[in-house]
Amino acid sequence: MGGVVAANASGAEALFQNPALISHGGAESPSEVALGYDALIESAYQGSAAYARSLGEDGVVGAGVVYASQSPQTIYTSQGDSAGTFTPLDLAAGVGYSRRLGTFIVGGGIKAIRSSLNDRSGSSAAVDLGAVGRHVSDLGDGPLDVGISATNLGPPMKIGSIADPLPLRVRAGAVWHPNAQVDAAIDVVFPVDQDPYACLGVEARLPASKIGSLKPWSAALRVGYNQNRARNVDGFAGVSFGAGVDLVALRVDYAWVALGDLGSANRITLAFRF
């Protein structure tokens, strides 16, 4: 859905997006393990694993890890000669907590971060915070939810003699539910290192009951647009399409993201509930 997550993320993987929303399913929701993999441009890739468990009225706890890397890169000497290879790695692991307070949900998380580049590495830590208001207003006949999150609040990462700030992101968004089968959402993102940008997304769901099935599964189609992905990129970029199926005990989601002349990215998530 174009990366719209401030008020619209759900499931265990919301730990990485807006930690308030790991409690999206409510106090009686089952535990969930979500595994994700992104095939990015060229040889770059990203993966994640997250777990969320309800504590009943005491809230929801979560834990997860996310990593990013690519194929081995060649090392060159100052004379331009090859001197072997290395594989870069960025890794973050953390825990989170979320709790409902009436119509509002609040959450937070803390994570350790490590980055390695050839024989150099660095570490840091960060805090993620989020809050969501459910049905804060009506837009036409549908309720409107709003959310806000701040991720990667922490000290700079230093590798060797170079220190860079963490990719702090503050985002605010809303999701409108015009009916039980459709959601329309928007986020405005304020990164620390570039201009603000907007994300838009729409999801349409088909419950099994609509086609006469008595089983509680549902399917979904999604489309989104991310302004940031289209910046300074030629060709068809910024648009994403996705689909998913929720079989109660198993959820499968897939997304294709257009990146113009750079190619495209493919994303898949498998989530198990128990």
VOPAGU-2260 file (C-alpha; in pm, 1 decimal, decimal comma):
REM VOPAGU-2260
SITE   aa  ch    i         X         Y         Z
SITE  MET   A    0       0,0       0,0       0,0
SITE  GLY   A    1     283,2     239,4     -80,9
SITE  GLY   A    2     435,6     212,4     265,2
SITE  VAL   A    3     132,7     355,2     449,3
SITE  VAL   A    4     180,0     231,0     807,0
SITE  ALA   A    5     119,3     512,1    1061,2
SITE  ALA   A    6    -242,2     407,6    1127,9
SITE  ASN   A    7    -267,6     105,6     899,9
SITE  ALA   A    8       7,4    -142,1     995,0
SITE  SER   A    9     -99,6    -469,3    1153,2
SITE  GLY   A   10      43,4    -795,8    1273,6
SITE  ALA   A   11     374,2    -876,0    1437,5
SITE  GLU   A   12     571,7    -689,8    1168,5
SITE  ALA   A   13     414,2    -360,8    1285,3
SITE  LEU   A   14     692,3    -368,3    1547,2
SITE  PHE   A   15     921,8    -219,3    1279,0
SITE  GLN   A   16     668,8      40,5    1156,7
SITE  ASN   A   17     447,4     163,7    1441,4
SITE  PRO   A   18     489,5     -44,6    1759,1
SITE  ALA   A   19     146,3      61,5    1884,7
SITE  LEU   A   20     -13,0    -153,9    1615,0
SITE  ILE   A   21     121,5    -491,8    1723,2
SITE  SER   A   22    -201,4    -494,0    1929,2
SITE  HIS   A   23    -415,1    -438,8    1618,4
SITE  GLY   A   24    -606,2    -763,5    1678,8
SITE  GLY   A   25    -714,4    -675,0    2034,0
SITE  ALA   A   26    -668,4    -838,0    2373,0
SITE  GLU   A   27    -791,3   -1178,3    2259,4
SITE  SER   A   28    -585,0   -1197,1    1941,1
SITE  PRO   A   29    -366,3   -1508,0    1895,6
SITE  SER   A   30      11,7   -1506,5    1901,5
SITE  GLU   A   31     173,4   -1444,3    1563,0
SITE  VAL   A   32     509,5   -1508,2    1400,5
SITE  ALA   A   33     575,2   -1311,0    1079,7
SITE  LEU   A   34     860,7   -1380,2     838,1
SITE  GLY   A   35     938,6   -1133,7     559,8
SITE  TYR   A   36    1177,8   -1119,7     266,2
SITE  ASP   A   37    1240,8    -837,6      17,6
SITE  ALA   A   38    1429,8    -888,9    -308,5
SITE  LEU   A   39    1551,7    -534,9    -376,5
SITE  ILE   A   40    1734,7    -387,5    -677,0
SITE  GLU   A   41    2040,4    -564,4    -818,1
SITE  SER   A   42    2172,4    -805,9    -554,1
SITE  ALA   A   43    2041,6    -623,8    -242,9
SITE  TYR   A   44    1793,8    -794,8     -11,3
SITE  GLN   A   45    1624,9    -751,1     324,9
SITE  GLY   A   46    1466,4    -995,2     566,6
SITE  SER   A   47    1276,6    -981,8     894,1
SITE  ALA   A   48    1126,9   -1200,6    1164,3
SITE  ALA   A   49     883,2   -1077,9    1428,5
SITE  TYR   A   50     677,8   -1227,0    1711,7
SITE  ALA   A   51     380,1   -1075,7    1895,6
SITE  ARG   A   52     187,8   -1217,5    2190,6
SITE  SER   A   53    -119,4   -1083,1    2365,5
SITE  LEU   A   54    -114,8   -1043,7    2744,5
SITE  GLY   A   55    -490,0    -994,6    2755,4
SITE  GLU   A   56    -593,0    -665,1    2908,8
SITE  ASP   A   57    -227,5    -598,5    2999,2
SITE  GLY   A   58    -135,1    -531,7    2635,8
SITE  VAL   A   59      79,7    -701,8    2372,3
SITE  VAL   A   60     453,9    -772,9    2370,0
SITE  GLY   A   61     664,8    -819,9    2059,3
SITE  ALA   A   62    1018,2    -900,3    1952,6
SITE  GLY   A   63    1188,3    -898,9    1617,2
SITE  VAL   A   64    1495,6    -873,1    1401,2
SITE  VAL   A   65    1547,1    -707,3    1062,3
SITE  TYR   A   66    1856,8    -724,0     841,7
SITE  ALA   A   67    1975,3    -591,6     507,2
SITE  SER   A   68    2263,9    -703,9     288,1
SITE  GLN   A   69    2370,3    -777,4     -68,2
SITE  SER   A   70    2598,6   -1008,3    -260,2
SITE  PRO   A   71    2976,5    -995,1    -192,8
SITE  GLN   A   72    3142,0    -668,9    -302,5
SITE  THR   A   73    3493,2    -641,3    -445,6
SITE  ILE   A   74    3766,4    -465,0    -247,0
SITE  TYR   A   75    4007,8    -251,1    -451,4
SITE  THR   A   76    4344,7    -113,1    -349,9
SITE  SER   A   77    4445,3     248,1    -411,3
SITE  GLN   A   78    4612,2     122,6    -733,9
SITE  GLY   A   79    4283,1     -27,1    -855,2
SITE  ASP   A   80    4379,5    -390,8    -799,2
SITE  SER   A   81    4130,8    -643,1    -662,7
SITE  ALA   A   82    4200,8    -741,4    -301,3
SITE  GLY   A   83    3922,4    -986,0    -220,6
SITE  THR   A   84    3555,4    -938,4    -131,6
SITE  PHE   A   85    3335,2    -846,5     163,2
SITE  THR   A   86    2963,0    -869,0     240,6
SITE  PRO   A   87    2803,2    -563,8     406,4
SITE  LEU   A   88    2540,2    -620,5     674,5
SITE  ASP   A   89    2297,8    -398,7     865,7
SITE  LEU   A   90    2110,1    -560,9    1153,8
SITE  ALA   A   91    1862,8    -443,9    1418,4
SITE  ALA   A   92    1700,6    -651,6    1693,6
SITE  GLY   A   93    1452,8    -526,2    1948,8
SITE  VAL   A   94    1147,3    -567,2    2169,2
SITE  GLY   A   95     825,0    -369,3    2195,1
SITE  TYR   A   96     509,0    -323,9    2397,6
SITE  SER   A   97     164,2    -195,7    2305,9
SITE  ARG   A   98    -148,7    -126,9    2508,8
SITE  ARG   A   99    -500,4      -6,4    2443,6
SITE  LEU   A  100    -627,2     292,2    2644,0
SITE  GLY   A  101    -992,1     322,8    2549,8
SITE  THR   A  102   -1010,8     421,0    2183,2
SITE  PHE   A  103    -636,9     490,5    2173,4
SITE  ILE   A  104    -342,4     253,5    2138,8
SITE  VAL   A  105       8,4     346,4    2249,4
SITE  GLY   A  106     329,8     154,2    2204,3
SITE  GLY   A  107     704,5     170,4    2210,3
SITE  GLY   A  108    1011,7     -35,6    2140,4
SITE  ILE   A  109    1385,9     -38,1    2192,0
SITE  LYS   A  110    1639,3    -195,2    1958,7
SITE  ALA   A  111    2010,2    -259,8    1920,4
SITE  ILE   A  112    2162,3    -177,7    1580,1
SITE  ARG   A  113    2483,8    -301,3    1422,8
SITE  SER   A  114    2639,3    -228,5    1086,4
SITE  SER   A  115    2949,2    -389,1     935,6
SITE  LEU   A  116    3148,0    -287,7     628,6
SITE  ASN   A  117    3449,8    -502,0     543,4
SITE  ASP   A  118    3670,5    -499,6     855,6
SITE  ARG   A  119    3491,3    -204,7    1018,4
SITE  SER   A  120    3174,1    -215,0    1223,6
SITE  GLY   A  121    2967,2       7,0    1448,1
SITE  SER   A  122    2679,5     -17,6    1692,9
SITE  SER   A  123    2402,3     202,3    1822,8
SITE  ALA   A  124    2061,8     178,7    1990,6
SITE  ALA   A  125    1729,6     341,9    1918,0
SITE  VAL   A  126    1376,4     387,6    2044,3
SITE  ASP   A  127    1055,8     365,3    1839,1
SITE  LEU   A  128     730,3     525,8    1959,1
SITE  GLY   A  129     375,7     520,6    1823,7
SITE  ALA   A  130      13,9     605,6    1898,8
SITE  VAL   A  131    -313,0     540,0    1716,5
SITE  GLY   A  132    -664,5     673,7    1769,3
SITE  ARG   A  133    -947,4     448,1    1657,1
SITE  HIS   A  134   -1265,6     600,6    1514,1
SITE  VAL   A  135   -1170,6     955,9    1605,8
SITE  SER   A  136   -1422,1    1090,1    1356,1
SITE  ASP   A  137   -1657,6     994,8    1074,6
SITE  LEU   A  138   -1591,2    1072,8     710,6
SITE  GLY   A  139   -1918,1    1020,7     530,0
SITE  ASP   A  140   -2050,3     686,3     648,6
SITE  GLY   A  141   -1709,1     547,1     745,5
SITE  PRO   A  142   -1493,7     582,5    1058,2
SITE  LEU   A  143   -1152,6     748,6    1043,7
SITE  ASP   A  144    -846,6     627,8    1236,7
SITE  VAL   A  145    -534,7     840,4    1284,9
SITE  GLY   A  146    -180,0     747,3    1385,4
SITE  ILE   A  147     164,5     887,4    1445,7
SITE  SER   A  148     503,6     722,1    1489,2
SITE  ALA   A  149     866,6     816,6    1539,2
SITE  THR   A  150    1128,3     553,7    1456,2
SITE  ASN   A  151    1505,7     537,6    1500,2
SITE  LEU   A  152    1537,4     787,0    1784,8
SITE  GLY   A  153    1896,2     735,4    1894,1
SITE  PRO   A  154    2262,5     843,5    1878,6
SITE  PRO   A  155    2460,7     840,7    1551,2
SITE  MET   A  156    2618,7     523,5    1417,1
SITE  LYS   A  157    2998,0     545,1    1400,5
SITE  ILE   A  158    3196,3     315,8    1168,2
SITE  GLY   A  159    3567,3     381,7    1183,4
SITE  SER   A  160    3614,9     758,2    1201,5
SITE  ILE   A  161    3285,2     840,0    1027,4
SITE  ALA   A  162    2964,3     899,9    1226,3
SITE  ASP   A  163    2624,4     929,5    1058,8
SITE  PRO   A  164    2283,7     997,5    1219,3
SITE  LEU   A  165    2029,7     717,7    1230,9
SITE  PRO   A  166    1750,6     739,5     968,2
SITE  LEU   A  167    1498,5     910,0    1197,3
SITE  ARG   A  168    1145,7     908,5    1056,0
SITE  VAL   A  169     839,2    1084,2    1195,2
SITE  ARG   A  170     515,2    1002,0    1020,2
SITE  ALA   A  171     152,1    1093,5    1065,3
SITE  GLY   A  172    -132,7     924,2     885,1
SITE  ALA   A  173    -495,1     828,7     865,8
SITE  VAL   A  174    -700,3     537,4     737,0
SITE  TRP   A  175   -1062,2     567,9     628,9
SITE  HIS   A  176   -1298,4     269,5     630,7
SITE  PRO   A  177   -1576,8     363,5     383,9
SITE  ASN   A  178   -1722,1      13,4     427,9
SITE  ALA   A  179   -1628,3    -322,5     579,4
SITE  GLN   A  180   -1434,4    -433,5     269,0
SITE  VAL   A  181   -1232,8    -121,3     172,6
SITE  ASP   A  182    -964,0      88,1     343,8
SITE  ALA   A  183    -807,5     406,0     203,7
SITE  ALA   A  184    -500,3     542,3     380,9
SITE  ILE   A  185    -244,2     823,2     365,7
SITE  ASP   A  186      83,4     895,9     545,8
SITE  VAL   A  187     298,2    1208,1     547,7
SITE  VAL   A  188     660,0    1125,7     634,8
SITE  PHE   A  189     920,4    1363,9     775,5
SITE  PRO   A  190    1270,1    1209,7     738,3
SITE  VAL   A  191    1567,5    1365,8     911,1
SITE  ASP   A  192    1781,5    1356,4     595,2
SITE  GLN   A  193    1548,8    1465,4     312,8
SITE  ASP   A  194    1231,5    1654,0     225,7
SITE  PRO   A  195     890,2    1530,9     349,5
SITE  TYR   A  196     689,3    1303,2     124,1
SITE  ALA   A  197     346,7    1137,9     105,3
SITE  CYS   A  198     230,3     777,2      70,0
SITE  LEU   A  199    -114,6     665,0     -45,8
SITE  GLY   A  200    -274,0     321,0     -38,5
SITE  VAL   A  201    -603,7     140,8     -95,3
SITE  GLU   A  202    -698,4    -213,2       7,2
SITE  ALA   A  203   -1008,2    -405,8    -104,1
SITE  ARG   A  204   -1096,1    -730,1      77,0
SITE  LEU   A  205   -1315,5   -1020,7     -26,7
SITE  PRO   A  206   -1449,5   -1225,1     266,5
SITE  ALA   A  207   -1521,6   -1589,1     196,4
SITE  SER   A  208   -1885,9   -1532,5     286,3
SITE  LYS   A  209   -1927,2   -1313,8     -23,1
SITE  ILE   A  210   -1877,2   -1615,3    -246,5
SITE  GLY   A  211   -2083,8   -1853,1     -35,1
SITE  SER   A  212   -1804,9   -2018,0     165,5
SITE  LEU   A  213   -1864,4   -2089,7     533,0
SITE  LYS   A  214   -1491,7   -2086,4     615,1
SITE  PRO   A  215   -1349,8   -1766,0     772,0
SITE  TRP   A  216   -1081,7   -1684,0     513,2
SITE  SER   A  217   -1047,7   -1361,2     315,6
SITE  ALA   A  218    -847,7   -1230,2      19,5
SITE  ALA   A  219    -721,9    -878,9     -51,3
SITE  LEU   A  220    -594,3    -664,9    -338,2
SITE  ARG   A  221    -384,7    -354,3    -273,2
SITE  VAL   A  222    -241,8     -59,1    -465,6
SITE  GLY   A  223     -22,4     223,1    -340,6
SITE  TYR   A  224     194,8     516,8    -433,4
SITE  ASN   A  225     508,1     634,9    -252,5
SITE  GLN   A  226     630,7     979,4    -355,2
SITE  ASN   A  227     979,3     915,8    -219,3
SITE  ARG   A  228    1037,5     613,1    -442,7
SITE  ALA   A  229     967,1     822,7    -752,1
SITE  ARG   A  230    1210,0    1104,0    -668,4
SITE  ASN   A  231    1495,4    1147,5    -916,0
SITE  VAL   A  232    1407,5     816,7   -1082,5
SITE  ASP   A  233    1323,6     789,3   -1451,5
SITE  GLY   A  234    1050,1     559,9   -1576,1
SITE  PHE   A  235     752,7     400,5   -1402,0
SITE  ALA   A  236     825,9     439,2   -1031,5
SITE  GLY   A  237     658,8     490,4    -695,7
SITE  VAL   A  238     361,8     262,6    -762,8
SITE  SER   A  239     312,1     -72,2    -589,4
SITE  PHE   A  240      62,6    -354,0    -627,2
SITE  GLY   A  241      -8,0    -635,9    -384,7
SITE  ALA   A  242    -231,5    -923,3    -288,9
SITE  GLY   A  243    -286,2   -1135,7      16,3
SITE  VAL   A  244    -486,9   -1418,7     162,4
SITE  ASP   A  245    -575,8   -1465,7     528,9
SITE  LEU   A  246    -657,6   -1823,4     628,3
SITE  VAL   A  247    -683,7   -1740,2    1001,9
SITE  ALA   A  248    -393,2   -1965,6    1103,8
SITE  LEU   A  249    -181,3   -1849,2     806,8
SITE  ARG   A  250    -149,4   -1513,0     633,6
SITE  VAL   A  251      38,1   -1464,8     305,0
SITE  ASP   A  252     106,8   -1121,8     153,6
SITE  TYR   A  253     295,9   -1028,0    -163,0
SITE  ALA   A  254     387,2    -687,6    -309,2
SITE  TRP   A  255     554,9    -569,5    -629,2
SITE  VAL   A  256     714,4    -223,0    -619,2
SITE  ALA   A  257     803,7     -28,1    -934,8
SITE  LEU   A  258    1140,0     150,9    -916,2
SITE  GLY   A  259    1160,0     291,2   -1269,0
SITE  ASP   A  260    1485,1     238,3   -1460,1
SITE  LEU   A  261    1637,7      85,0   -1146,4
SITE  GLY   A  262    1408,1    -217,7   -1178,3
SITE  SER   A  263    1159,8    -340,8    -920,8
SITE  ALA   A  264    1138,3    -492,9    -575,0
SITE  ASN   A  265     942,4    -798,1    -464,6
SITE  ARG   A  266     821,9    -851,2    -109,1
SITE  ILE   A  267     660,9   -1152,4      57,5
SITE  THR   A  268     541,6   -1206,5     414,3
SITE  LEU   A  269     428,5   -1529,3     579,3
SITE  ALA   A  270     257,0   -1501,0     917,1
SITE  PHE   A  271     158,5   -1793,5    1141,1
SITE  ARG   A  272    -100,7   -1756,9    1418,8
SITE  PHE   A  273    -140,4   -1995,6    1711,1
